[in-house]
Structures are given as structure tokens and as C-alpha cells.
Amino acid sequence: MRNFVYPAVLTTDMDAGGFVVTFPDLPEAITQGEDAEHALEQAADCLDEAVANRMAMGLPIPNPSRAKRGQYSVLLPALTAAKAALYSTMQETGIAKAELARRLECDEKEVRRLLDPRHPSKLPRIERAMAALGRRLVLGYEAAA
């Protein structure tokens, strides 16, 4: 089972003060904050933007590596994670948007909206698209840190 929880590295910014957050699996994702708490809040937004950008550019979304000692786990927002799962499944299976639209008996525009991280798609529709690709969308939960 694949998830979208990425390890983040928090380092002190010696020049400007505050903290810098980087993601080993997504080198383009870099953000900062005045203190550790603010930097980690910014990290979630940064991760969301990095994955959305990869989807827009047609680039693969890497599997997250396991967090090492001293790293923080940052979650991709749920709707973006669902859309990233659909996007990644399409890339893995080689199924094009037109073919998924045919399987869903809908217009290709609807498939494009399902893959648009900024469109407020309904989760049941993403689940149906995943099923059309032979996959299940699985949600989970854990205690908040």
C-alpha cells in the first residue's frame, strides 16, 4: 500500500534566522519559518504545491522514503493525496485520460478535473476512477502528534 507521508528535514538558517524545511524525496520542495512550528506548518503547504506542480508538469511523484531519526513526517492533504494516487496509478498502468473517461463513461474534461489538485472533486468520484483502474483508495488515521 502506498501513502503520501513524506520525511522532512528541519535545519537552522544561520544567515536569516528561523528554520528551513527540505524534503529528501522532493528536492524542489523547500520552505522556511520563523520557528520550528511555523516552518512545519509551511512544510505541509510546500509539499502540496510540489506534488501539484509535478502533476501539472506530467512528472512522476516519488514514493516517500521512510523517515529517519531527526526527520519529521509531513502529510499531503487528503484530497491532494487521493488525486495523486489516481495520477500515479494512471502513470503506472499507462492508462490515458481518454481511456479512463471511456471506462467511467464520462467526458475527458471530467477526468482532467479529477487530476487537477485545485479542483474540489468529490471523493466518491475519485474512488470510482481508481476502481476503473483496478485499485482501491484506502484512508487511514492515527493519533495527532
PyMOL commands that set and color helices and strands:
alter all, ss='L'
color gray80, all
select helices_A, chain A and resi 36-57+78-93+97-104+108-114+123-132
alter helices_A, ss='H'
color red, helices_A
select strands_A, chain A and resi 5-12+19-23+26-33+72-75
alter strands_A, ss='S'
color yellow, strands_A
deselect
rebuild
show_as cartoon
